[in-house]
Every structure is written in structure tokens, then in C-alpha cells.
Amino acid sequence: MEVLHEFIFTERPTPECHASTVLPLPDGSIMAAWFAGKYEKSKDVDIWYSHRVDGKWSTPVSVSARKNLPHWNPVLFLDKDNTVCLYFKVGGHIYSWRTFVCFSEDLGRTFSTPVELVEGDRCGGRGPVKNKIIRLSDGRLLAPASTEKKGWNCFIDMSFDEGRTWHKQKRIKTDTMPAILNSGNRYTTNVVPMIQPTLWESAPGKVHMLTRTAKGRAYRSDSDDYGVTWCKAYPTCLPNNNSGLDLDRTPDGTLYLVSNPVSENWGDRYPLTLQRSTDNGETWETVLTLESEEGEFSYPAIVYSNGKLHITYTYNRTEISYWEITL
């Protein structure tokens, strides 16, 4: 395993940054995006992006859909025509997010004017909420989605036309539990609060998700019909600190997961580790500790491409960290 680790920028374009996404491109470059501004929820927060070409990251450039409204959680996706799609949320409150998308025909160097993904949607959390869209074996796209209006709930958005239109599926059901009240967050439903799923397909039509929860463990749900219906979500052996996690699957079926292995609701966002599963997520082993010191190392993104893992994550809210791991 060969490892490269670096920061995307050394001179900060904004005081804070968070929630990155990463995308290897056909020309050999790497693209990353994140949201940044004075602080999370600040009205000046926009989406920023950069390219790694010949070993160097370009000067970050910003994208904005609405001035004076905070932007959130960008997600990059490459369609079959090599169009780079950049999805993100806009809104002063999470429960009223609107999803926007813009397109690039030059591999992410320039983007079209952002437009609403689903016109008129104000609280449905349409499209990807944090983690990447996956293409299934039959060609359809699944966007891992969630909403925080009337409780934390996960669902799948499905597209049959390369992400131009989307079909919202039913929310993923969970075990029941008493409502939880927590400083700064109010869960108002009697289901396990879970958001921000990450997806993989293990065999044609067999799709799985891991989710962030408020229960100290990542939860999982499975589908046997290409993501149309899902079993009741159930707890896994994976600790979760109620913070983002992400995984990807290699062609031989190995899963690689980046997360904070902390079993505490709103727990520490360190350490940050890379874990591996060779049995479709039943058991896991740590193969690399990305960050071990005290700090905030959170909201990872991971993509497998051509024998390499590409990983980005928030580094103490001041930088975006990038790892390239050759398997």
C-alpha cells in the first residue's frame, strides 16, 4: 500500500471549510469541492472547488446559487457523457434546504449557472445529501438522501436519465425508540434518528447502505430490488459518533470505509480511520489510521478508481486533507 497525503490548499481562501467531496477524472486529474466561509451557517458560505493536475492543486474557485444564503454539502458526480455534475444544498436552516445542481462540460474547470434539482422542493432533501451517487449494474443512479424535517430520515432518490430527473423513494424504516432531545438538535419522531447514508451494490440489484445515527452505532439497510424497497435498518458493529462516514467498493468486492470509530452520540471527531471488509460489511478491520491526535477530522469522502483510493475530509475546519492510497 503506497500512501500520499497532502492539503488541498496552503493559503486559506476562507476562515473555515467543511464537508468535502472528491472525484477522479478521465484526464488523470482529481477534483475536490467543499463549502466554506466565515463559519458553518454563515451567509457568506459558498461552494469551493479545486483540481489536482501534475501533483499540484489549483487555486480554489467558488460557486454560488444564492447570495446571502449559506451553502452546504457539495457532491460531485461524473455522468456517462463525462459531464461533471455538482450538487449542493442552499438554505439558512437544514430543514428548509433546497438542492441545486450545476454542470461542467470541461471536466470541472467551469460550471453552468446552478439550477434547482427539483423545482419547488423546500424541505425534501432531494438528491445526494453528503455522499456520492452510485450507478447500479442496470444503469440507474441512486442518490443517498436524507431529511431533517420532522425527524432524521433516510431515503433514496432514483434517476433513470443520468440525474436530470429524480424519483423519491419511501423513507427507510428503523426500530422505534423514545424521542431524543439534545442541545442544538431536536428529534421529533419515534424512530432511530439517521441521516447521510453511503451506498454500495454487492451483486446485480442487491444494494446496501450504512447511515450516520444518534445511537452510537452505524445502521444498515439492504435492498434486493435495485433500491426500490429496503429492509428495516438495523445496528451494525461499527461505532458512530453521529458524524459523517463514507465507503466505496473495489471490483473484487472489498469495501473501504472512512469514519470516526467513536461510540458516543455527538462524540469526538477523532481518530479518523480507514477500515476494510472482505465479507460485504459483516466484519471490519482497521488498515490505516488517517488521524490520531485530538482535533476535528470529519465528514470524509472516499472514491475508488483504477487501483487507488482517493480520500478527502475536514481538517480542523481550516483545511481539506487529501489522501491517495495505491492498493
C-alpha positions as CSV (number, residue, x, y, z in Angstrom):
1,M,0.0,0.0,0.0
2,E,1.6,3.3,-1.2
3,V,0.3,6.5,0.5
4,L,0.3,10.1,-0.5
5,H,-1.0,12.7,2.0
6,E,-1.3,16.5,1.4
7,F,-3.5,19.5,1.9
8,I,-5.6,20.9,-1.0
9,F,-4.6,24.5,-0.2
10,T,-1.9,26.1,2.0
11,E,-3.3,29.6,1.9
12,R,-6.8,29.6,3.2
13,P,-9.3,31.3,0.9
14,T,-11.9,31.5,3.8
15,P,-11.7,31.3,7.6
16,E,-13.4,27.9,7.8
17,C,-14.2,25.0,5.5
18,H,-16.1,21.7,5.8
19,A,-17.8,18.7,4.0
20,S,-15.7,17.8,1.1
21,T,-16.3,15.6,-1.9
22,V,-13.7,14.1,-4.3
23,L,-13.8,12.9,-7.9
24,P,-11.1,11.3,-10.1
25,L,-11.5,12.5,-13.7
26,P,-10.8,10.7,-17.0
27,D,-7.8,13.0,-17.8
28,G,-6.0,11.8,-14.7
29,S,-6.7,14.9,-12.7
30,I,-8.5,14.9,-9.3
31,M,-11.3,17.3,-8.4
32,A,-12.5,18.2,-4.9
33,A,-15.2,20.5,-3.6
34,W,-16.3,21.7,-0.2
35,F,-18.3,24.5,1.5
36,A,-16.5,27.4,3.1
37,G,-16.9,30.9,4.6
38,K,-16.6,32.6,7.9
39,Y,-18.2,29.7,9.7
40,E,-20.8,27.0,9.0
41,K,-24.3,28.6,8.5
42,S,-22.8,32.0,7.8
43,K,-24.5,33.8,5.0
44,D,-21.2,34.1,3.0
45,V,-20.7,30.3,2.8
46,D,-20.4,29.2,-0.8
47,I,-19.2,26.0,-2.6
48,W,-15.5,26.0,-3.5
49,Y,-13.6,23.6,-5.8
50,S,-10.0,22.8,-6.9
51,H,-8.2,20.4,-9.3
52,R,-5.1,18.4,-8.8
53,V,-3.1,18.4,-12.0
54,D,0.5,17.1,-12.3
55,G,0.8,16.9,-8.5
56,K,-0.5,20.4,-7.7
57,W,-3.9,21.7,-6.6
58,S,-5.2,24.8,-8.4
59,T,-6.3,27.9,-6.6
60,P,-9.8,27.3,-5.2
61,V,-12.8,28.8,-7.1
62,S,-16.2,29.5,-5.7
63,V,-19.7,28.6,-6.9
64,S,-22.9,30.3,-5.6
65,A,-26.5,29.7,-6.3
66,R,-28.0,32.4,-4.0
67,K,-26.2,35.3,-2.4
68,N,-26.6,35.8,1.4
69,L,-27.7,32.2,2.0
70,P,-25.4,29.5,3.4
71,H,-24.4,26.7,1.0
72,W,-23.8,23.1,2.2
73,N,-22.6,19.6,1.4
74,P,-21.4,19.5,-2.2
75,V,-21.4,16.2,-4.1
76,L,-19.5,15.6,-7.3
77,F,-20.6,13.1,-10.0
78,L,-19.4,12.2,-13.5
79,D,-22.1,11.1,-15.9
80,K,-21.8,8.8,-19.0
81,D,-21.0,11.8,-21.2
82,N,-18.2,13.0,-19.0
83,T,-20.2,15.9,-17.7
84,V,-19.3,16.8,-14.2
85,C,-22.3,17.4,-12.0
86,L,-22.0,19.4,-8.8
87,Y,-24.9,19.0,-6.4
88,F,-25.3,21.0,-3.2
89,K,-27.7,22.4,-0.6
90,V,-28.8,26.0,0.0
91,G,-30.7,27.4,2.9
92,G,-30.5,29.1,6.3
93,H,-31.9,26.1,8.1
94,I,-31.3,22.4,7.3
95,Y,-35.0,21.6,7.5
96,S,-35.6,24.0,4.6
97,W,-32.8,23.1,2.3
98,R,-33.1,23.5,-1.4
99,T,-31.0,21.3,-3.7
100,F,-29.1,22.9,-6.6
101,V,-27.0,21.4,-9.4
102,C,-24.7,22.8,-12.0
103,F,-22.9,21.2,-14.9
104,S,-19.4,21.3,-16.4
105,E,-18.6,20.2,-19.9
106,D,-14.8,20.8,-19.5
107,L,-14.1,18.3,-16.6
108,G,-14.9,20.8,-13.9
109,R,-12.9,23.8,-15.0
110,T,-16.0,25.9,-15.5
111,F,-19.7,25.3,-14.5
112,S,-23.1,26.4,-15.7
113,T,-25.4,28.6,-13.6
114,P,-26.8,26.5,-10.8
115,V,-30.5,25.5,-11.0
116,E,-32.8,23.7,-8.6
117,L,-32.6,20.0,-8.9
118,V,-36.4,19.5,-8.1
119,E,-38.2,22.8,-8.7
120,G,-40.2,23.9,-5.7
121,D,-38.8,21.4,-3.2
122,R,-38.1,23.2,0.0
123,C,-37.7,20.5,2.7
124,G,-37.5,17.2,0.9
125,G,-33.7,17.0,0.8
126,R,-33.7,15.8,-2.8
127,G,-30.7,14.3,-4.4
128,P,-27.5,13.4,-2.6
129,V,-27.2,14.9,0.9
130,K,-23.5,14.3,1.6
131,N,-22.1,11.1,-0.1
132,K,-21.7,10.2,-3.7
133,I,-24.3,9.0,-6.2
134,I,-23.7,5.4,-7.4
135,R,-24.5,3.8,-10.7
136,L,-26.1,0.4,-10.4
137,S,-25.5,-2.6,-12.7
138,D,-28.6,-1.8,-14.7
139,G,-27.6,1.8,-15.3
140,R,-29.9,3.6,-12.9
141,L,-28.5,6.2,-10.4
142,L,-29.1,6.1,-6.7
143,A,-28.6,9.3,-4.7
144,P,-28.2,8.7,-0.9
145,A,-30.6,11.2,0.6
146,S,-32.0,12.3,4.0
147,T,-34.1,15.0,5.5
148,E,-34.1,16.6,8.9
149,K,-37.7,18.0,8.8
150,K,-40.0,16.1,11.2
151,G,-37.1,13.9,12.4
152,W,-34.0,12.5,10.8
153,N,-34.9,10.1,8.0
154,C,-33.0,8.5,5.1
155,F,-34.4,7.7,1.7
156,I,-33.2,7.0,-1.9
157,D,-33.6,9.3,-4.8
158,M,-33.6,7.4,-8.1
159,S,-32.8,8.5,-11.6
160,F,-33.0,6.7,-15.0
161,D,-31.8,9.7,-17.1
162,E,-28.3,10.4,-15.8
163,G,-29.6,12.6,-12.9
164,R,-31.7,15.0,-14.9
165,T,-34.9,13.9,-13.2
166,W,-35.4,12.1,-9.9
167,H,-37.9,9.8,-8.2
168,K,-38.1,9.9,-4.5
169,Q,-38.5,6.5,-2.7
170,K,-40.1,5.8,0.6
171,R,-38.1,6.6,3.8
172,I,-36.1,3.8,5.3
173,K,-37.8,2.4,8.4
174,T,-36.0,1.8,11.7
175,D,-36.5,0.3,15.1
176,T,-38.7,2.5,17.4
177,M,-37.2,4.4,20.3
178,P,-38.2,7.3,22.6
179,A,-37.8,10.8,21.2
180,I,-34.4,12.3,22.0
181,L,-33.7,15.9,23.0
182,N,-30.2,17.1,22.6
183,S,-28.7,20.5,22.8
184,G,-28.9,22.1,19.4
185,N,-30.8,19.3,17.8
186,R,-34.4,18.2,18.3
187,Y,-35.6,14.8,17.1
188,T,-39.3,14.8,16.9
189,T,-40.1,11.3,15.7
190,N,-40.1,7.9,17.4
191,V,-37.6,6.2,15.0
192,V,-33.9,5.9,15.2
193,P,-32.5,9.3,14.0
194,M,-30.3,8.6,11.0
195,I,-29.1,10.6,8.1
196,Q,-26.4,10.8,5.4
197,P,-26.3,7.3,4.0
198,T,-23.5,5.8,1.9
199,L,-24.3,3.1,-0.7
200,W,-22.8,0.1,-2.5
201,E,-24.1,-2.7,-4.8
202,S,-22.7,-6.1,-4.0
203,A,-24.4,-8.0,-6.8
204,P,-26.9,-7.0,-9.5
205,G,-29.9,-5.5,-7.8
206,K,-28.5,-6.1,-4.3
207,V,-27.8,-2.7,-2.7
208,H,-26.8,-1.7,0.8
209,M,-26.4,1.4,2.9
210,L,-24.7,2.5,6.1
211,T,-26.0,5.5,7.9
212,R,-25.0,8.1,10.5
213,T,-27.1,7.8,13.6
214,A,-27.7,9.1,17.1
215,K,-27.4,5.6,18.6
216,G,-23.6,5.2,18.9
217,R,-23.6,2.7,16.0
218,A,-23.9,3.0,12.2
219,Y,-27.1,1.4,11.0
220,R,-27.5,-0.7,7.8
221,S,-30.3,-1.4,5.4
222,D,-30.4,-3.7,2.4
223,S,-32.4,-3.9,-0.9
224,D,-32.9,-6.8,-3.2
225,D,-34.7,-4.8,-6.0
226,Y,-32.2,-2.1,-7.1
227,G,-33.0,0.2,-4.3
228,V,-36.8,0.4,-4.7
229,T,-37.6,-1.2,-1.3
230,W,-35.4,-1.6,1.7
231,C,-35.5,-3.7,4.9
232,K,-35.8,-2.1,8.3
233,A,-32.5,-0.5,9.2
234,Y,-30.6,-2.4,11.9
235,P,-27.5,-1.7,14.0
236,T,-24.0,-2.8,12.9
237,C,-20.8,-3.5,14.8
238,L,-19.4,-0.1,13.6
239,P,-19.1,2.7,16.1
240,N,-20.5,6.0,15.0
241,N,-20.2,9.4,16.8
242,N,-23.2,10.9,15.0
243,S,-20.9,12.3,12.3
244,G,-20.5,11.6,8.6
245,L,-19.0,8.4,7.2
246,D,-18.4,7.1,3.6
247,L,-17.3,4.0,1.8
248,D,-16.6,2.6,-1.6
249,R,-16.3,-0.9,-3.1
250,T,-13.5,-2.2,-5.3
251,P,-14.0,-4.6,-8.2
252,D,-13.1,-7.6,-6.1
253,G,-15.8,-6.8,-3.6
254,T,-13.7,-5.3,-0.9
255,L,-15.3,-2.4,1.0
256,Y,-13.2,0.5,2.3
257,L,-14.8,2.7,5.0
258,V,-13.6,6.1,6.4
259,S,-15.1,7.1,9.7
260,N,-14.6,8.2,13.3
261,P,-14.8,4.9,15.3
262,V,-16.3,6.5,18.4
263,S,-19.4,5.0,20.1
264,E,-20.9,8.2,21.6
265,N,-23.7,10.4,20.3
266,W,-22.0,13.7,19.4
267,G,-18.7,12.1,20.3
268,D,-15.2,13.2,19.4
269,R,-14.4,13.6,15.7
270,Y,-11.1,11.8,16.1
271,P,-9.5,9.5,15.4
272,L,-10.3,9.0,11.7
273,T,-9.6,5.6,10.3
274,L,-9.7,3.6,7.1
275,Q,-11.3,0.2,7.6
276,R,-11.7,-2.8,5.3
277,S,-14.3,-5.5,4.9
278,T,-14.0,-8.6,2.7
279,D,-17.4,-10.1,3.7
280,N,-19.7,-7.4,2.4
281,G,-19.7,-5.3,5.5
282,E,-20.3,-8.1,8.1
283,T,-16.8,-7.6,9.8
284,W,-14.2,-4.9,9.6
285,E,-10.5,-4.4,10.2
286,T,-8.6,-1.1,10.5
287,V,-5.9,-0.9,7.8
288,L,-4.8,2.7,8.3
289,T,-5.3,5.5,10.9
290,L,-5.5,8.7,9.0
291,E,-5.6,11.0,12.1
292,S,-4.9,10.0,15.7
293,E,-4.3,13.3,17.5
294,E,-7.1,15.4,19.2
295,G,-8.9,17.6,16.8
296,E,-11.8,17.6,14.3
297,F,-11.2,15.2,11.4
298,S,-14.6,14.7,9.9
299,Y,-17.1,14.3,7.0
300,P,-14.8,12.1,4.9
301,A,-15.4,11.2,1.2
302,I,-13.8,8.2,-0.5
303,V,-13.8,7.1,-4.1
304,Y,-12.1,4.0,-5.7
305,S,-10.6,4.4,-9.2
306,N,-8.0,2.4,-11.2
307,G,-6.4,0.7,-8.2
308,K,-6.4,3.8,-6.0
309,L,-8.4,5.2,-3.1
310,H,-9.0,8.9,-3.1
311,I,-10.0,10.4,0.3
312,T,-10.8,13.9,1.4
313,Y,-12.0,15.2,4.8
314,T,-12.3,18.2,7.0
315,Y,-9.1,19.0,8.9
316,N,-9.9,21.1,12.0
317,R,-12.3,23.2,9.9
318,T,-9.4,25.1,8.4
319,E,-8.1,22.9,5.7
320,I,-9.2,20.0,3.4
321,S,-7.0,17.0,3.7
322,Y,-6.3,14.6,0.7
323,W,-5.0,11.1,0.7
324,E,-4.2,8.9,-2.4
325,I,-3.7,5.3,-1.5
326,T,-2.5,2.8,-4.1
327,L,-3.7,-0.6,-3.2
